[in-house]
């Protein structure tokens, strides 16, 4: 399956048995996936009652979020940081990236953000290894698109893991998303729908 220029490695689910998919079938699959994510996000949002605030039930720790107002969604166009500052914005952006077959970029960025909060050196080392195996090493399940020199630097850094192990790679992935995926997200029908006033 076609990979967008700003995306990393190919997912196993994207490979096709004996040959490649036709362009028409790829496009149908892409739009079907986007429609499916729109539906899931809508259901996800209908379970919340407090605007902009996460709600957790005692039975389930899963968070749900109310659909943002058009004004709030419009704020995301002011800068990529504005989008990432909103939990719903991150969820919507991730859904969009999934439709573009490159959600590993936001997942890696979020994993790095969590990684920087770890205090225990033992946990730091263990988590660094997990991030490396999942996102960085050659043929990783969700390999991000970073250059060889950055990968070498990470291998050296995780020997004595610190919170800065992935800083260089995280900046590159952030830049990739900000310069490629983010403008496509803002131009998408999904985002435009969120900005429409009722």
PyMOL commands that set and color helices and strands:
alter all, ss='L'
color gray80, all
select helices_A, chain A and resi 12-14+23-46+70-78+80-85+87-99+104-115+121-136+148-160+167-187+189-195
alter helices_A, ss='H'
color red, helices_A
deselect
rebuild
show_as cartoon
